[in-house]
Amino acid sequence: MNPFHPFNEDHELLRHSFREFVKHEIAPYIEQWEADKHCDREVFRKMGESGFLGVTYPEEFGGSGLDLWSAVVIAEELAHANVGGLSMSLYAHTYLPLPLINAVGTTEQKMTYMAPALRGEKVAALAITEPGAGSDVGGIKTTAKDMGDYYLVNGSKMFITNGTMADFVVTVVRTGEGYDMSVLIIDTSLPGFRAIPVKNKLGMHTSDTAQIFLEDCKVPKSALLGYQGNGFYYIMNNIQEERLIACVMGWASAEWAVYKAMQYAKEREAFGRAIGKFQVIRHKLAQMAIKTEACKSMAYRAVHEYLEQGPAAIKIISMAKAFVCEQVQEVIDDALQIHGGWGYMEDYGVARAWRDARLMTVGAGTTEVMHEIISKLIVDDVRHQRQFVAARG
Ligand SMILES: Cc1cc2nc3c(=O)[nH]c(=O)nc-3n(C[C@H](O)[C@H](O)[C@H](O)COP(=O)(O)OP(=O)(O)OC[C@H]3O[C@@H](n4cnc5c(N)ncnc54)[C@H](O)[C@@H]3O)c2cc1C
């Protein structure tokens, strides 16, 4: 299979049907959801009912059992619709908490949480970040005290996507010192669980973001995902898929911005001609297109290597995450510039794309954290240097 043209006829059929879904079930509601600062739960149900939430998940739990390129199709179509906030909500449901349940959950946990989430009947969230710890996952302070037949959970989580809408939150808690952390599936109906909306966000307005408080919350032992004490490793292993989808959404958002800027440059006139006739604008568009192609190549290569190596493809995934998420912001910023004053208004959608894209270098691991991972792999790892020498004889 050619990694740069990975789609077959089935992928294209999926693309076509999801594009229709976006046109009828998402696009007409976006302005309202942006104003409400959250989407409607109904969109999860409709997505689930149509089979678009669980494309890559096993069929026995309500997924479609398709390959990762099918998830790429869904992510690209959402990005092409310029619905960053909604994409974020759907992504925080499908690619943050559910891969953990799928990877280490029991059959009962999968039936109780994952299957209804894939049907869109339950909304899910993943809570790692705290007011005092984001990049430094090892610094979290929320504790889960083993009380025999339940955990007593105390602490607080910050910036949690879907936090107020969620029916369950896959939560990282401290069960001991250092990296002794665990993951609990916390039912949001439990006494001691409270979520308040964070409404002062720069962008991603359609997504619900919350601060969560856990106050003497009694969580049953059956809520433990995998083994107690292994939570940090589960999170690190499952974060790669989340980063891949972010790269795909990033490159496709850049493509959308190039298209919008080209259209505008052909229509808008200044000094007696279309601004797209000015060489400076044409060259800007050319540079935007080059950056977008580079982002696409890197994102697709990362998906391809992940399919071959799994989480061991960490180097290329981290590189793609760092590169794409920085570049997409430049491309969208240039698109806004080409739109002049109208770019600063809401009319053409570029302002929203600009606001939404700003999160890309912060969420799912900041660019600086990606650079840390990459530098550890290439600077500190002598194997990498040996490979470099070996390749040159
Ligand atoms: C809208 C939104 C939605 C989010 N959704 C979720 C969610 O659903 N679930 C969840 O758990 N979290 C979520 N987050 C949190 C997000 O993952 C964190 O904001 C992110 O990981 C950064 O953590 P922080 O904000 O604590 O920044 P910090 O970690 O405090 O970083 C501050 C700055 O220091 C830099 N820095 C940190 N460590 C290093 C280092 N070692 N070397 C160099 N520079 C460094 C960072 O790159 C950054 O520039 C969300 C955030 C936002 C804004």
The ligand as an SDF file (V2000), in Angstrom:
LIG
                    3D

 53 58  0  0  0  0  0  0  0  0999 V2000
   -9.2920   23.6080   25.6840 C   0  0  0  0  0  0  0  0  0  0  0  0
   -8.4800   22.5860   26.4000 C   0  0  0  0  0  0  0  0  0  0  0  0
   -8.9380   21.2740   26.4650 C   0  0  0  0  0  0  0  0  0  0  0  0
   -8.2010   20.3050   27.1570 C   0  0  0  0  0  0  0  0  0  0  0  0
   -8.7130   19.0370   27.2980 N   0  0  0  0  0  0  0  0  0  0  0  0
   -8.1090   18.1660   28.1550 C   0  0  0  0  0  0  0  0  0  0  0  0
   -8.7090   16.8920   28.4630 C   0  0  0  0  0  0  0  0  0  0  0  0
   -9.7560   16.5290   27.9250 O   0  0  0  0  0  0  0  0  0  0  0  0
   -8.0900   16.0940   29.3730 N   0  0  0  0  0  0  0  0  0  0  0  0
   -6.9280   16.4510   29.9940 C   0  0  0  0  0  0  0  0  0  0  0  0
   -6.4280   15.6890   30.8170 O   0  0  0  0  0  0  0  0  0  0  0  0
   -6.3190   17.6360   29.7020 N   0  0  0  0  0  0  0  0  0  0  0  0
   -6.8900   18.4970   28.8150 C   0  0  0  0  0  0  0  0  0  0  0  0
   -6.3000   19.7130   28.5310 N   0  0  0  0  0  0  0  0  0  0  0  0
   -5.0450   20.0570   29.1880 C   0  0  0  0  0  0  0  0  0  0  0  0
   -3.8500   20.0550   28.2580 C   0  0  0  0  0  0  0  0  0  0  0  0
   -3.5080   18.7380   27.9170 O   0  0  0  0  0  0  0  0  0  0  0  0
   -2.7190   20.7900   29.0120 C   0  0  0  0  0  0  0  0  0  0  0  0
   -3.0910   22.1630   29.0380 O   0  0  0  0  0  0  0  0  0  0  0  0
   -1.3810   20.5920   28.3800 C   0  0  0  0  0  0  0  0  0  0  0  0
   -0.9550   19.2710   28.5650 O   0  0  0  0  0  0  0  0  0  0  0  0
   -0.3380   21.5460   28.9810 C   0  0  0  0  0  0  0  0  0  0  0  0
   -0.3400   21.4620   30.3720 O   0  0  0  0  0  0  0  0  0  0  0  0
   -0.4390   22.8190   31.2550 P   0  0  0  0  0  0  0  0  0  0  0  0
   -1.5660   23.6150   30.7430 O   0  0  0  0  0  0  0  0  0  0  0  0
   -0.4450   22.4300   32.6740 O   0  0  0  0  0  0  0  0  0  0  0  0
    0.8910   23.5940   30.9160 O   0  0  0  0  0  0  0  0  0  0  0  0
    2.3430   23.3190   31.6020 P   0  0  0  0  0  0  0  0  0  0  0  0
    2.6440   21.8780   31.6080 O   0  0  0  0  0  0  0  0  0  0  0  0
    2.3860   24.0540   32.8990 O   0  0  0  0  0  0  0  0  0  0  0  0
    3.2580   24.0520   30.5630 O   0  0  0  0  0  0  0  0  0  0  0  0
    3.4440   25.4730   30.5150 C   0  0  0  0  0  0  0  0  0  0  0  0
    4.5570   25.7550   29.4930 C   0  0  0  0  0  0  0  0  0  0  0  0
    5.7870   25.1270   29.9440 O   0  0  0  0  0  0  0  0  0  0  0  0
    6.2680   24.2810   28.9280 C   0  0  0  0  0  0  0  0  0  0  0  0
    6.9350   23.1020   29.5140 N   0  0  0  0  0  0  0  0  0  0  0  0
    6.4230   22.2290   30.4220 C   0  0  0  0  0  0  0  0  0  0  0  0
    7.3120   21.2530   30.6740 N   0  0  0  0  0  0  0  0  0  0  0  0
    8.3950   21.5010   29.8960 C   0  0  0  0  0  0  0  0  0  0  0  0
    9.6540   20.8540   29.6960 C   0  0  0  0  0  0  0  0  0  0  0  0
    9.9550   19.7010   30.3150 N   0  0  0  0  0  0  0  0  0  0  0  0
   10.5220   21.4000   28.8180 N   0  0  0  0  0  0  0  0  0  0  0  0
   10.2190   22.5410   28.1600 C   0  0  0  0  0  0  0  0  0  0  0  0
    9.0450   23.1970   28.3010 N   0  0  0  0  0  0  0  0  0  0  0  0
    8.1530   22.6830   29.1540 C   0  0  0  0  0  0  0  0  0  0  0  0
    5.0420   23.8680   28.1250 C   0  0  0  0  0  0  0  0  0  0  0  0
    5.4110   23.4290   26.8300 O   0  0  0  0  0  0  0  0  0  0  0  0
    4.2520   25.1540   28.1180 C   0  0  0  0  0  0  0  0  0  0  0  0
    4.7290   25.9970   27.1080 O   0  0  0  0  0  0  0  0  0  0  0  0
   -6.9780   20.6620   27.7760 C   0  0  0  0  0  0  0  0  0  0  0  0
   -6.5080   21.9780   27.6710 C   0  0  0  0  0  0  0  0  0  0  0  0
   -7.2430   22.9290   27.0070 C   0  0  0  0  0  0  0  0  0  0  0  0
   -6.7120   24.3360   26.9780 C   0  0  0  0  0  0  0  0  0  0  0  0
  1  2  1  0
  2  3  1  0
  2 52  2  0
  3  4  2  0
  4  5  1  0
  4 50  1  0
  5  6  2  0
  6  7  1  0
  6 13  1  0
  7  8  2  0
  7  9  1  0
  9 10  1  0
 10 11  2  0
 10 12  1  0
 12 13  2  0
 13 14  1  0
 14 15  1  0
 14 50  1  0
 15 16  1  0
 16 17  1  0
 16 18  1  0
 18 19  1  0
 18 20  1  0
 20 21  1  0
 20 22  1  0
 22 23  1  0
 23 24  1  0
 24 25  2  0
 24 26  1  0
 24 27  1  0
 27 28  1  0
 28 29  2  0
 28 30  1  0
 28 31  1  0
 31 32  1  0
 32 33  1  0
 33 34  1  0
 33 48  1  0
 34 35  1  0
 35 36  1  0
 35 46  1  0
 36 37  1  0
 36 45  1  0
 37 38  2  0
 38 39  1  0
 39 40  1  0
 39 45  2  0
 40 41  1  0
 40 42  2  0
 42 43  1  0
 43 44  2  0
 44 45  1  0
 46 47  1  0
 46 48  1  0
 48 49  1  0
 50 51  2  0
 51 52  1  0
 52 53  1  0
M  END
$$$$
